[in-house]
Amino acid sequence: MRLSKRYSVPANLALLYEFLNSTDRRTYLEKGKAHAPGDEWETPAQLESWLRRRGLLKKDEGVKAADQRRAQELRSALRGWVECAPEARAEAEERIALLNQASAAYPLVVKISKAGRVKLQSATGAKWPGRVLGEFLSLAESGRLERLKMCSSGECQWVFFDRSKPGSRRWCSSTGCGNRQKTRDYRKRVKDAEPAAQA
């Protein structure tokens, strides 16, 4: 099952969501087992397979090492942007420069469907990441880009879409990462309070 369906991500940002989470940084323990970090695109062949499963390559198209490297650079730049707190993004000059540089290879054009829908798509001859950037731009223009966040747990870093009414979620899961952090905070408070209680 695709990640976007598993986590009920809106269809208009499913590709962006799966693109950003194609690298898994999770290292926490869950039910006694540690997550092993990984990358779905460790080789050009793996990236090609990922793309074919999503219908993003034509039959005669393949993936070269340079395509894989550029896609990983774009993913890293987008993740860096999402990791940055929304209120700090305007000042994140290095992240802005990296994202501008990584996205320059994927020009977009306006396309109008037979149904009259207007959307941005990859320019002719441009590679598939243009579709990811189109979803990124659409999310920004709808005012919902601030709801695309990275889990604040250092042992997770999963990208999620915050559906909460106030848009203030910090963790991908309140019962998972949120609960682990709250438990740690509680244990620290108890430990810090012990010397004062013994005095």
N, C-alpha and C positions, 0 to 999 in steps of 0.2 A: 504494500500500500504506500502511495506517495505521501511524503511528509505533510504537504499542504492539506490533504484529505484527513490524515490522521489527527491533525491538530485544528481542523475546521478553519483554515485560513481562507479569507475571501478570495474568490477566483481571480480577481483583478490584480492581486499581488502574490499569487501562488508561485510563479516562476522566480520572482525576486526573493521570496522567502526560502525556497529550496536552494537557490543559488548561494545565498548567504550562509545557509546551514549545511552546505556540502562539505564543509570542514567541521569536524566535531572536536571541540576542545574540552569536553566534559571529562573530569577525573575523579569526581566524587564517588563515595561508596553508596550503593543502593541495594538493600537486601543482602548485605555481606559481599557484594561483588563490586569491584572497581570498574568504572567505565574506562575503556581504552580509547584515547584520542585517535582520530584517523582523518583521512582525506579521501573523498570519493574520486578525486582526480589525481591520484599519485602518478599516473602515466597518461600519455596521450590516448592510449586505447581505452582507458577507464573513462576519460572525459568524453570520448566519442560514444561510448556505450550510454553514458548518462544523457547525452544529447539526443541520441536515437530514441531512447525510451520516452522522450518528451516531444518527439517529432520536430526537432530543431535543425536537423541536417537533411539535405537532399541525398538521394541514393548515391550520387557520384561524388559527394563531399566526404572528406576525411579530416582528421585532426592531426596537425603536426606539433612538434615540440614547442615551436614559437607560439602557436595558438594556445596551447596549454599554459605556457608561461604568462601570456598576456591576460588570459582569463583569470588566472590565480592572482595577478597583480590587481585587476579590477575588483575581484572579490575582496581582497585584502583592503583596498582603498574604501570600498563601500562599508565593510565591517568597521573600519576605523571611524568612519563618519557616524555610523549608527551607535558605536560605543560612546561617542562624545555626547555629553548631556545636551539636550536641545537648546538650553539657554547659553551654552558655551560655544555652539557651532560657528557663530559669526566671527569669533576670535580665533578659531582653530586653523590658523593660516597654513600650517604644514599639512594638515589633513585635507584642506581645500585644494592645495596645490597637487597633492598625490591623486586625489579623485579627478581633478581636471585633466591631469596628465594621462591617467589610466583610461578615462572615457573618451579621449580625443580620437582614438583609433576606431570608434564605433559611431559614425554619424547617423543622425535620425532624420526622417522626412515625415511629413504629414500624409496620412492615407485616409481616404474616405471609403467606407464599405458600401455595398449595394443598398444596405438598409439606412445609409446616411450617417453612420457613426464615424466620428472623427477620432483618430488616434495616431500616436507616433510609432513608427516602425523603423527597422533598420533600413538604411539607404541601400539602393541596388549595389551589390558587390560587397557590402559590409557584412561582417560576421554576426552571428546570432546574439552576442551580448547586447546589441542595440535594443533587443526586446526587453531585456532586464532593465536597461536604462530608461526605456519608455515607461515601464511600470513604476520605477523610482520617481520619475518626473510627474506622472499622473498622481501618485500618492502625495507628492509635495504640493501640487496645484489644488488638490482637494482639501488641503489643510490637515492631512492625517499622517504626514511623515514623522511628526513628533511621537506618534504612537508606535512606530517601529523602533524597538529598543533591544539592547543587549542585556541579558541577565547580569545583575550586579554581583553575582557570586563569582569570585575569581576562579573557582574550580568548575565553572559551568560555561559561561560566555555564549549561551544559546541565544539566537536572535528570535524575538517573539513580537507578536502584534498585540498591543495593549487594548483590550476591549472594555476595560473598566470605565464606568461613567466619568470619574474625575481624571482618568488617564494618568494615574500616579503609581502604577505598579512598578516595582523594582526587580522582581524575580520572575522567571519564566513560569514558575509554579509556586503558589503560596504553600501548598502541602509538601512540596519537595525542597527546593532551594530556600524558600522563605522560612520554612519550618526549621531546616538545618541551621540557618543563620540565627534565628531567634533562640534556638537551643544553645548555640555557642555563646551568644550575648548573655543569656541567663547564667550559664556556668561561669562566665567571666565575672559577672556582678557578684555571684556567690563567693567566688574565690577571692575577689578584691575586698569583700566585706569581712572575710575570716580574720585577718590580722587585727582589724578594729574591734571585732567582737572578743578577741582573746586578750586585748590590752586592758 
